[in-house]
Amino acid sequence: MRLARSAAALVVAVSSGILAVTLSGSADAATIGAGSYTETLPAGAKLPTGCGSVSTNPRENVTANAPAGAVPTNDWWSSLLFKKGDDCAFSQPLYAHPLAYRPVAGGLGFSYEQTPAISGSATGLGEYHYPYAQKLVVGVAGLNAPKALVDGWTDWTVTPSWSDGTRTLKATIGHGLPLTYFQATGGDALITVTGPPTAWSNSGNRLGFSIAGQDYVAWGPAGSTWTASGNTFRSTLAGKGYFTVGVLPTTTANTTAEKVALADSWNAYAHNHVTGTRVSYSYSQATGTVDTTYAFTTTAREGSGTGTVIALYPHQWRYLTGSTPSTQTYVSPRGRMKIVTGTQFRTSMKYTGVLPEIPAVADSSGADLTTVTNYLNAELGNPADFRGDDTYWTGKGLGRAARIAEIADQLNLTGVRDAALNVIKTRITDWFTASSGKTARLFYYDRNWGTLIGYPASYASDEDLNDHHFHYGYFVAAAATLAKFDPNWATTGQYGGMVDLLIRDANNYDRGDTRFPYLRDFDIYAGHDWASGHGAFGAGNNQESSSEGQNFSNALIQWGQATGNSTIRDAGIWLHTTQAAAINEYWFDVTGENFPTQWGHNYAAIVWGSGGAYATWFSGEHALVVGINMLPMTGGQLYLGDYPESVRNTYAELVRNNGGEPQQWRDMHWQFLALGDGDSALSKFRASGGNYTSEEGESKAHTFHWIRNIAALGTIDKTVTANHPLAKVFTKNGVKTYVASNITNSALNVTFSDGRTMSVAAGKTATVGGLTWSGGNANGGGVVNPSPSPTCTLLSQGRPAIASSTESADFPAANAVDGNAATRWSSAFADPQWLQVDLGSAQSLSRAELVWEAAYGTAYTIQTSADGSSWTTAATVTNGDGGTDTVTLSGSGRYIRVNGTSRGTPYGYSLFEFRVYGGC
């Protein structure tokens, strides 16, 4: 929620599962089904604004090498491209972690701060930052560039570029990269240190030096040397034009010998320049598991090595699989960063479900039914209670109406439900119609920026491209509720295509769609959204209402499930699962390990690139400072209860800092407290007698329903998953209650990971276990049945394997079938290549799983043979994108092989595992 948004207000083709749409219309407007948007800027509307001509030419600050398509915004490095404010030539500090950078005329400034700067107090408003404090500038002798441009970007790296007409410099920087890679022309490499450096190693092409307790290493090409003069180090680079500078995770307690030894161990990676980063993910519905692969493509400037040094955030290393970090760690604004080396790492998290709404296990009868019914009937005439006509306040009202519709449906109050649904349908349909002459309640697509802006805009969602995930998440979530009861409205031929455009603008899930950047608002490596489109602040980018970001993720799950689009649903599940981990780490610090101990708070309202703040953009009231990361309270916010003790501690801190119970947004705080202590929250609500002012997007009906039923259900049990995405488990007094929501028109059987099963009738939400209840009347289409738990046999593990080639003796074919995800087969760097497995006898085949290293195949076939000589193609893949591929097979064969015909990188084909299953 945003009440004021200025710096001064800061108190301290459906077959693939991807929606295919057909656009038609004039140059001024386009239609998608029954919906439409405009391509003519409405009268009085504002475009994104910044330095120079960026408003109409967002590619003003990129080079000809930069990727085509829509430019990314809302990233940690956005101020380099979306220049705005007081630095129109270079950028604000770029907090990559563990390093921070700032381009200057002579090159790239470095900062690695290990001591926080803390302001405010432990009981009042306050902030902590690891501010940018330049220790060195790396550049080219004589370089005096007028501007830094963007030469390229990948999922979490960017390449700034400098030129003064005689000298050039390019640097690749990124999240999790302690090594920075440079290419230079026109002069010697120059490192200028801000104070007297101490060189502890200078031999051959490698230089090690310290400044202010920090240790850096510079690697020049083979045959080069470094010379020192005062505060500068210089190298001709032996005329080769590339070098690398890195910061070590050492402290003043480390000896010179320890520093040299660590630098020695990194020599193998020094000239493997990172030229690409890419995330891939998968959701296993059967096991409730979300697996993510973070891959790094490296290009060897010397030799033939691969891999780099990688620093992992806490939300990554806590869920790391297949790798073991070293003992050294970096200091960062997010806590300790642990180190691995290689071309990728993987995480495995459990997705424990979301719900359309909390089930009415306790307020569906008796006096509590009377209470909630009275509250719902009071909303009959104004269920949305719109507080404004812009995208944000429209969204808030839609969200309010959706909660009322969901609860009323559970309680069979169809009059209230239908009134709320009618408001949602009428208002969203209005926004999704760009009729001739219309200037408000419409969406405008800007081809230059590749963005969809709703007008009236608010909180700089137009000028700064702020907060699109906040605003549009409410629209998508309300549309998902509507789709459950009016599935025709949600079809592509009606208004489903417009919903999809909102999703793609805020967080485009489709890499092939160049109309919008991939995952605009979501920082893939940091694991959470950024709110500002330009990020042009001294503290980097920021995110205040993390819960509104999660509202968007949950909306994707609900919409994808309601419309049968598993691609959107699974994108939402990945976003939601990843961000839940990040929020609990960096906003609520549930482990107590990430915030500086001197700060004194256990909660941050705003996460900045350089730190965090117990403050908001709009108010200094403690109730609002804490409440901003709780709203809107829906069945997608249950991750807030994963750590009940943290909930109780956060509420206790609020009461302490506030000098008593909060008087503003009491409903939000009671609902939050219910996730840690439901009985206490219910007692507070009952004591109020309903005599309080609701938060602007809340209703008393929803607040009472949430608290009353959470108090009965108990706390979240995050140890149990389900083979259905709309399911959750609660525990009270040691007794579990299992919840599942079936929004389709067919019966559903759900299996939980602890062995519990339940059947859910069509259109119902139901509970079993400690509490038994069923209610609801959904009649949507959607995903009918969860995928069954597999009963397959792994046929390939440990079997004999051969290949067309191997990159070296270290990467034999047998590595792909050894069951060890840390070993791999790697081929020669050419097409075609194959890997073959002998299953020992003819076997019935069900599927193959290919777990790729960073060097993956974009096109390949799976072939079978009875004799290892004559081959039959069982499956063909033409759009591979790395990560984990699951390929359905049929028929039988003794021999099976993957035959790669097109590589996705300049390297060969590299598989961690090639698994073949039968008997599913």
N, C-alpha and C positions, 0 to 999 in steps of 0.2 A: 504494500500500500504506500502511495506517495502523496503527501499533502503539500509539500513544497519541494521543488527540485532545482536548487541553485547552490553553488558552493558556499555562498554566504549563509545559507540556512543550516549548514553542517555545524552542529553545536560543538563540539570539540573536533498398357496392354495388359490388363489385369492378370494374365496367365502367370506372370512372375510374382504376383502378390503385390506389385506396385501399381497404384492407381493410374490408369491411362485416361487422359482427358483430351477432348477435342476442342480447340479454341476456334471461335469464329467471331466475325464482327468487323467493324471499321478500324481505321488506324487509331481512333479515339477510344474505342471500347472493345472488350472481348467478352464473350459469353462462355460459360462452362455449364452445360446442362441448362437448368432454368436460371442459374445465377449469372452475375456479370460483375466486372470491375472496369474502371476507366483507365485509360492511358493519357488522358488530358488532365493536367494539374487543376484541381478545383480552384475557383476564384478565391483569392486570399490565403490559399494553403502554402505552407513552407516546405522547401526541399531540404535535404541534408546540407548543412553549411559548414564551411571551414576556410582555410587559407587559399588564396588565389582563386582559380577557377574550379576548385574541387567540387563545388555544388553540382555543376553540370558535366564535369570531367573527373570522376573519381580515380581515373587511371593517370592523373597528372603526375603522381609521385611514384610511378612504377616504370621499370625499364621495358624494352622490347622483349626481354627474356621471360618476363613474368607470365604465369599461367593465364590462359584465356578464360573468359567467363566472368561471372559476377565476382567482385572483389570481396574478400572477407572483411568483416567488421567485428566489433565486440570481442577482441582478442587481447592477449597480454601485450602484444606488440603493435596494436592498432594505431597508436599515435604516430608511428613511423609512416603510415600510408594515409590515414585520415588526419592530416595535420590541421590543428585547430588551437587557438589560444595564443600563448606568448612565444611559441617556437614553431615558426612556419618553415624553417629550413631543415631541421633535423628531427628531433622527437623529444618527448618527455622520457624519463628513465624507464627502461624496459626490464621488468623483473622476471627473468627467466628461471631462476633458482637452479643450482645454488648461487649462480652469478647474477648480477644486475649490470646492465649496460646503458650507455648513452652515447649516441653518435655525436661527434663534433667535427669541425672543419678538417682537422688533421687525422681523423680516424675514429676508432671505437674506444670509448672509455669503459673501464672495468671497475666494479665494486663488489666486494664480498664482505658484508658486515656480519660480525659474529656477536655483537653486543647490542641489545635493543635500546632504543630511545623511548622512554615511557613518560607520558603526560597524564595529568588528572590524578585521581585517587582510586583506591580499591573499593570505595563505597559511593563514588560519584562518577560523573562522566570521565572518560579517559581513553587513551589510545596507546598502542605500542607499535613501533615501526623499526624495521631494519633499513634505515634510509639510505638512499644512494649517496655514497661518499667515494668519490673517484680516487683510485689508487694508482692507476696507470692509463695511458692512452697508447693503443697499438695502431700503427699506421705505416705510411710510406714517407720517407724523408722528403720534405718540401711540399707535401700534399696540403692544399688549401681549397677544399671543395666548397662550392656555394650551397650545396644541399646534399642530403642523403636520400637516395631512392630505394625502392624495394625491387630487388632483382628476381626474387622468387620466394615461394613459401610451400611448405608441406604441412602435415597435420599438426605438428607442434614446433616447427622451426621456421625461421625467416632468414633471408639473406639480404642485409643492407648493402648498398653499393655507393661508392664515392668516385667522382672524377673531377679533376680541375683542368682537363684538356691535355695535360701532359702525363699525369700520374693517375692510376686507378687502384681501387681497393674493393674487394668483396669479402664479406665475413659471413659465415653461417653460425647462427646462434639458436639455442632452443631450450625448452624445458628439459631438465635432467641431463644437460650436457656440460660437464665441467671442462671439456675441451672446446676451444673455439678455433674455427678453421678459416684461414685467410688465403686469398690469392691477390697478388700485387703485380703491378707493372710500373715502369717509369722511374724507379728509384729503389733505394735500399729499404728493407724492413726496419722500422724504428719503433722501439718501446721506450716511452717517456714516463718515468716514475715520478710521483708527486713529492716524494721525499727521498732522502738518501737510502738507496737500496743496499742490501747485503747479498752479494753473490756467494752462495754456498757450493755451487758447482758450475764450472764453465769449461767443458771439455768437448772438443769436436763440434758437432752440430747442435749440442744441447746446452741450454743455459738454465740454471736454477737460482732463484733469488728470492729474498724476503723483503717485505715492506709492511711496517706496522703490524708485525706478528702474523702476517699472511704469507704463504709460500706459493710461488708461481714457477712454472716451467715453460720454456719456449723451445720448440724443436724446429730447426731449420732443415733443409734437404741434406741428403748425404753429400759430403764434401764442403759444406758451408761451415762458417764459424761466427761467433758473436764477439763483438768488441765493446768494451765499456768505456764511457766517458762521462763523468759526473753522474747525472741522473738519467742517462740514456744508455740503451743497448742498441747495437746496430748490426745488421747482417746483409751482405750482398745476395744471400740465398743461393750462392754459386750460380747465379743467373737463371734459377729455375722457377722463381716466382710463387712459391707456396710455402706456408709455414703454419705452425699451430702453437697456441698459447693456452695453458690450462692452469687451474688453481687446484692445489692439493688439499685433501681433507685433514691436514696436519695442524698441530697447535704448537705453541711455544715450548711445550713439554717434549716434543719430538726431537731426537738427536739428528745431527747432519746425516749420519749413516742411515737412519730410518727414512729420511727424506730422499736420499739418493736411491735407496732400495725401492721405494715406491715409484719414483720416476723411472727406474729401470724396468719395473714391471709394466709400465704404461708405454714403453718404447714401441711395443708391437702394434699399438693403436694410434700412435701419434700422427701418422700420415694416411690413416684411413678416414678420409673426409666424409662426413655424413652428408649425403646428397638427397636423402628422402626419409620421411617418417610416415608411418601408416598404421592406423588402428583397424583391427577386425574383431568382431565379437560374435558370440553365438549364445542362444538361450535354449537349454534343454528342458522342455516342458515336463518330460518324464521324471527328471531328477530335481527340478527347481534350481538349476545351476546356470550361472552366467559366467562364461569364460571370455576373457579379453586378451588379445595378443597385441603388444606394442612393438612394432617392428621398425628397425633402422636399416636403411640401405646405405652402404658405405662404398666409396670409390677409392681404391688404393692409389695414391700419388707416387708411392714407391713400393716395390715388391708386389705381392699378391695377397696380402692379408685382408681379413674382413673383421667387422665388429668394431665397437668403440667402448668407452667408459660411460656408464649410465648411472645416474643418481635417481633413486625412487622416493616418491612422497610416502608418508605413512599409510595413506589409504591404498597404496600399491603394495608396499612391502609386507603389510599385515596379511595380505591375501595372496602372496607370491606362491607360485607353484613351479617346480622344475628348475629352480635356481636357488643358490645359497649366497646371500650377500657377504661381502667382506666385513671385517670388524670395524673399519674406519667409517665415520659418518660426517656429513656436512651439517652445518647449522643453516636453518632457513626460517622464514616467517611462518612456515607450516609445521615446524618441528624437525626432527632428525631426518635427513635423507640418507638412505643406505645405498651401497654401491654394488652393482654387478657389471660384468663385461660380456660382450657378445653382440649379436645382431638382433636380439629381441628378448623380451621377457613376457611372462604370462601371469595373469591373475585369475583366481577362481572364487567367485562369490555366490552366496545363496540368495535367491530371490524368494522372499517369504510371503509375497502376495499383497494385493490391495483389494479394496472393496468399493462397490458403488456407494454404499452407505452402511453404517453400523446397524446390525439387525435389531429388531424391536423385541428383544428377549424379555425386557422388564417393563416396557410401557405399552404393551398391547392389551392390557386388561386392568381392571380395578381403578383405583383413584389416580394412578399415574397415566392411564389411558385418558381419563377425563382431563387431566392437566394438559397433556400434549395436544389433545383434540381441541381444547379451548384456544391454545396458542396457534394451532394451524388454522382454525376457523377465523381467527383474527387477521390472518394474512390473505383471506380470500379475495379481497378487493385490490390488494397491492403486493403480490408476492415478490416482485423484484425490487421494489422501493429504490428505483434508480436515483442516484445522487448527482448525476451529471450525464452529459450526452456524448462525451468523448469515448475513446476506445477503452480506457482503463475503467472509468466509472460505469460504463455500459457493461463491461465484463463483470465487474463486482456484482451488479444487479442480476445479471444472468446466473452467476454462481449461486447467489442467494435463492433465486427461484428454483434452481436445480435441486438444492438441498431440500426445499419444501416439497417439491414434486416426489422425490425419492421417498421421503418419510411418509407422506400422505398415501403413497401407493402401498407401502408396507402395511399400513393400518386400514386399507380399503376406504379411505376418504377420497373417493374418486372425483368429487366436485372440486376439492382443493387441488388435487393433483392436476386435473385438466386445466384449471385456471392458470396454474404455474406453467404448464407446458404450452398453453396458448400464448402466454406472454413471451416465453422463450422463442417460440416459432415465429411469432409476428415480428419481434425486434431483430432477430438474426436475419430473417428473410429480407427485412428492410435494408440492413447493412449489406446483404449479399446481392443487392439489386442496384446497379449504376445506371439509372434511367437518364434520358436526355435532359440536360439542364439541372440535374441534381448536384448539389454542392456539399451536402452533409450526409452522414450515415452511409458512407461508401468507402470502398477501397481503391487505391490508386497504385498501379504498378509502374515503377520507374526502371526503364530498361538500362539506363546508365549505371545505376547502383545495384540493380538486381534485387529490388526490395519491394514489398507490398506494404504501403502505409495507409492506415485508416484515418479518415478525417471526419469529425474533429480529432486531432491528435492531442496528446497530453504528456506532460513530463518529458518533453523533448524527444518523443518517439518519432518525430519527423526530423527536426533539425540535427539531432545527435544520433538518431537511430537507436535510442535507448529502449530497453524494457519490452521488446516485442514479445518475448516469451512470457512475461508477466501478463500483458494485456490479452494476447491471443490464446493463452492457456485457458482463460475463463470461457472464451467463445467455444473452443473445441470441447471442453468438458461439458458445457451445457448442451452442445450439439450431440454429444454421446448419450446424455440422458434422454434427449428427444428421440434419438435413433432407436432406443429400446421400445418406444411406444408408437413411433411413426417411422418404420424402417423405409418406407418409400421416399420420405423427405430426404433421407440420408444417401440415396443412391446417386451414382454419377450423373444420371440423367436429370436429377433434380438439383440438390444443393451440396451433395457430397464433394464435388470438385472444388467448391469454394472453401470448404473446411480444409481440404488437402492443401490448397494454396497457402492458407494461414500457417499450417504445420511446416510446409517447406520454407516459408520465409523465416520463421523463427529458428527452426532447427531442421534443415533439409536432410532427410534420411537417405536420399538418393544421390550417390556420387555422379551419376550420369546426367543429372539435371543441372545444366549450366545456367538456368535462369536465376538461381539463388546459390549462395555459397553453401558448402557442406557444413552442417551443424554451426550455423552462424553464432548463436549465443553460447554454445557449450564449448568450454575449453577441454579438449579431449584428454590431455595429459594431467591437467590440474584436477579434473574430475567434477567440475561444477561450472555453472553459468557465470558470465560477466554481464553486468547491466549496461554499462556505457558503450555506445557504439564506437567512440573514438579513443577512450581510455587516456585522454590527455591531461593527466594529473601527476603531480610530483610523486605521489604514492602509487602510481600505476592505475590499473583498472580496479573496479570495485563491484561488489555484489552485496546488496543489503538484504532484501527479502528472499532468502534461499528457499523458503517454503512456497513462495509463488513460482519459483523455478520448478519446484517439485510438482506443483499443481499442473504445469505444462506436461511434465513427464507422465504423470498419472492420467492426464487427459488423452495422451496418445494410447495408453494401454486400454482405457475405456472405449475410445473411439475405434481402435483397431479390433477389439473384441466384438463390439456391437455391429461392425460392418463386415466382419469376416476377413479383414486385411491383416494377416499375421506379420507382414513386413513392418507396418506401422506399429502394431502392438509390440513386436519384439524390440524395435528401436526404443519405444517407451520403456520397456522393461530394462534394457541396458542402461538408458539414461537414468532411470529411477534408482536402480540398484547401485550404480556407480556413485551417483550424487548423494544418496542416503549415507554411504560410507564417508564421503567427503564432508557432508554437513555435520555428521556426528564427530568427525575429527576436528574440523576447522572453525565451526561456529559454536559447538557445544563442548568440545574438547573432553569427550566422555572418558578418556583414559587419564586425563590430567598430565599428559606428557608434552603437549604441543605449545601451549601458551607460555611466555616467559614467567617464571615463578614470581618475579618482582612485580608483575602487573596486578595481581590480586583478584582478578575476575575469573570466573569459570565459564563465561559466555561472551561471544562477540556478536554484536548486531550487524556490523559491516566487516567483511573481509576485503582487505586491500592487497594489491600486489606486494606491498612492503610490510604488511602487518594486519592489524585488526583494530576495531574501535568499539567501545561500549558507548555508543552514540548513534544518532540517526541523522538523515538528511532533513528531517522535518520537525523534530521535537526533542527537548531535553527531558521529558517526563519518563521516569523509569518504566512505567507500565507500557509505554509505547516503544521504548528502546528494546525491552525484552519481548514484547508481543509481536514485533514486526517479523520475526522468523517462525511464527506459528500459524499465520493466516494464509489462505482460508483453511479451516479445519474440516477435512474431508477424509474419506476412506483411503485416500492416497497419502495421508500424512501420518500414518501409523508407525512409520519408521522412527518418529520422534519418541516413541515409547519403547524402543529396543533396549534402552538402558534406563530402567525405572529409577534407579538411585540418582542418576544424573538429572532426571526430571525433577525429583524432589529437591536436589541441591540448587538447581537453577531457580526454582520457585522461592526457595528459602533466601537466596541471594537477592531476589527482587524485593521481597518483604523487608529484608535488612536495609537495603539501599534506599528503599522508599520510605522507611520509617513507619511501616505498617502495611496492612493489606492494600493492594492497588484499588483505586477508585475508577480508573479508566480502563476500558477494554477488559473488564472483569470476566466477561464471558469467554474471551480467548484464553485467559490465564486459568480459569477453572477447567476448561476443556483440556488444556495442556497438562495441568496437574492431575487430571483424571487418569492420564497414561502412566502416572507413577503412584497415585494414591486416589483411586476412584471414590472411596467412601468419604474421604476428606473433601474432595471436590463437590460431591453431592450435598454434603452437609453445608458447605458454603453457599451453594445455589439455593437450597431450601431456606436457609436463614435470610437470604435477600428478599424472599417473597416475590421474586420477579421484578423488584423495584430497582432497576438499574438501566442505564442507557446501553443499548446494544452497539457493538462495533459495526461500522457502516455496511459491511457485507454480511452481517450475521442476522439471525432471527432468534427470538426466545424459543420458538418451537425446536429449532435445530440444536440450540445450546442444551436445552433440557433433555432432548432425545439422546444426544451424544453422551452427556454426563451420566444420565440414569442407566443407560445400557452398558457403558464401559465399567461403571461401578459393579454391575452384576457379572460381567464377563471376566473382569480382572485385568491383569497386565499381559502384554504381548509375549508370546512364546516364540522367540526367533530361532529356536532349534529345530522346528518342524516346518517342512515345505510340503507343497501339494503339486499334483500333476495337472493343476488348473490354475490359471493366473488370478482369478477372482476368488481367492480363498485366504483364510487367516486362522491362526490358532491363538487362543487366550488361555490363561491359567489363573485360577483363584483358589486359594487354600489347597494347592496341590492337585486340583482337578482341572482337566483340560476341556474347553469347549471348542469344537471345530465348526468353522463357518465357511460356507461356499455360496456364491451367487451364480445362478443360471439365468442369463438374460435372453436365452433362446426359446424357441417353441418346441423343443424336444427335451426329453428327460436326460439327465446327466449323472454319471457315476464318477466320483472323485476319490482318489487314493492319496493318503498322506504318508510322509516318509517314515512315520513311526508305525505304519501298518494299518491305521484306522481307515475305514472306507465309509462313504456315505452316498446315498442316492438323493438327487435334488430334482424335484419335479420341474416341468417346463415353466419358465417365467418366474421362478421362486428364488428367494434367498432363504437358506435353511441353516439350522445348527443342530449338532448332535454332541453327545458327551455330557458335560456337566449341566448344560441347559439345552432343552429341545424346543425348537420353534420353527415355523415356516410361514412365509408371507410374501406378497408381491404379485404383480400381474403383468410382467413384461411380455411382449409378444414379438420381439424383434427377431431378425435372422441371426447373423453373427456366426461365431465358431461353435459348432454343435457339440462336439465331444473333445475332451482332452486326448492327446496322443497316449496310447497305452504304454505302460512300462514295458521296455523291450525284454524279450526272452530269447535273445540271440546268442549264438556261439561265435566267439572270436576264433577264426580259423588260421590266421596268418602269423600270429606271434610265435617267434622262434623257429619258423620254417626256413628252409634254404632259400636264399635270395641272390640274384645276380642282376647286373645292370649293364647298359650299353657302355658306360664309362664312369669313372670317379674322378673328382677334382684332385684328390690325393689319397694316399693310403689311410689318412685319418678319417675319411668319410666313406667307408665301404657300404655296399648295398645292405648288408646284414643289419646296419644301424637302424634302418627304417622299420624293422620288424622285431626289434629287441625289447619292446615295451618300455624303453627308457626315453622319456621326452627330452632329455638333455643331450642325446646323441642324434646324429643325422647322416643320411646319405646325401652327397652332393655330386652333381655330374660335371662334366666338362662344360665350358661356356659356349655351347653351340646347340642348334636345333637339327634334327630331332634327338631326343634321348628317351630311354625307357628303363623301368625297374620292374623285375619279374620275380614272382614268388611261387614256389612249388608247394601246394597244399597237401601233397602226399597221395591223394586219391581224389576222384571226382566228388565235388561237394555242391550242394544246392546253395546258391548265392542270394543274399538279401541286400547288402549295401556295402559300400567302401567308404572309409573315412581317411582323408588326406590332411595331415597336420603339417602345413608348410612352414619352413623357415622364411626369412625375408625374401629369398630368391624363389619365386613361385611361378607356376604355369598359368598363363591366361587361356591357353587352349590345349586340351589333351583328351585322349580317349582312354576308357577302361576296356581292356580286351581279355577274352578268355580263350583257353585252348585245352584240348584233351591230351595233346602230345607235346606241347611246347614248340610246335613248328607251324601249325596252321591256326590262324587267329580269327576270332569273331569279335566284332565291336559290340560291347554290351551297353555302353553309355558314352555320350559325347558332351564335353564341356567347352563352351566357347567364350565364356565371360568370367573366367576365374579372377578373383581379386585377392588371393592370399588368405592367410588365417587358416581356418578349418573348413574343409569342404566335405559335405556328406552327399554321396552319390547313390541313388537307388539302383539296385541291380536285380536281375532275374535270370533264370536258367541255371546252368551248372558248368563246372569246369575244374580240372586239376590245377592248371596253371592260370594265373591272373597277372596282368601287368598294367601299369599306367604308362601310356605312351605320350610324352610331351611333344607338341608340335609348335608351340609359340611361348616364349619366355616373357615374364612380366618385368624383368630387370636385365641389365647387361650380363649378369652372372648366369649360372646354369640353372638346374632344377635342384631344389634342396628340400628334402622331406625329413621331419623329425620322426613321423610315424606314418606308415601305410597299413591301415587295418582293414581286413576283409572279414565280413560277418555272414553267417548263414543261419537258417532256421528261425528267423524272426516271425 
